[in-house]
Amino acid sequence: QVQLVESGGGLVQAGGSLRLSCAASGITFGIKTMDWYRQDPAKQREWVATINWDGSTDYGNSVQGRFTISRDNAKTTVYLQMNSLKPEDKAVYYCHIQKNWGPDYWGQGTQVTVSS
């Protein structure tokens, strides 16, 4: 059974930093991308960042230059280092895995709140 467990969310002041983690279990091969999305209740779900299987990365315009996605050597944990946080970064952050075939997977989400 595939499980994605996020951690690292919390409350931080504007300008501060947080590091999110997402540990994947039950999935050992066939991962195409590991991603982070976020959703604020008043907005649609937004793509934040992707790390591809070859290690290349992509970022949404709103986080480019402030957030960094990475993963561990085993390629089962993905991280999101978030710097220079802004109040508009407040959202529930979700980890996502897209496989080369078959279903994709989502974590349960971790809340990030940024106070001004």
Secondary structure as GFF3:
##gff-version 3
##sequence-region A 1 116
A	DSSP	beta_strand	3	7	.	.	.	ID=ss1
A	DSSP	beta_strand	10	13	.	.	.	ID=ss2
A	DSSP	beta_strand	18	25	.	.	.	ID=ss3
A	DSSP	beta_strand	31	39	.	.	.	ID=ss4
A	DSSP	beta_strand	46	52	.	.	.	ID=ss5
A	DSSP	beta_strand	57	59	.	.	.	ID=ss6
A	DSSP	beta_strand	67	71	.	.	.	ID=ss7
A	DSSP	beta_strand	77	82	.	.	.	ID=ss8
A	DSSP	three_ten_helix	87	89	.	.	.	ID=ss9
A	DSSP	beta_strand	91	99	.	.	.	ID=ss10
A	DSSP	beta_strand	105	106	.	.	.	ID=ss11
A	DSSP	beta_strand	110	115	.	.	.	ID=ss12
###
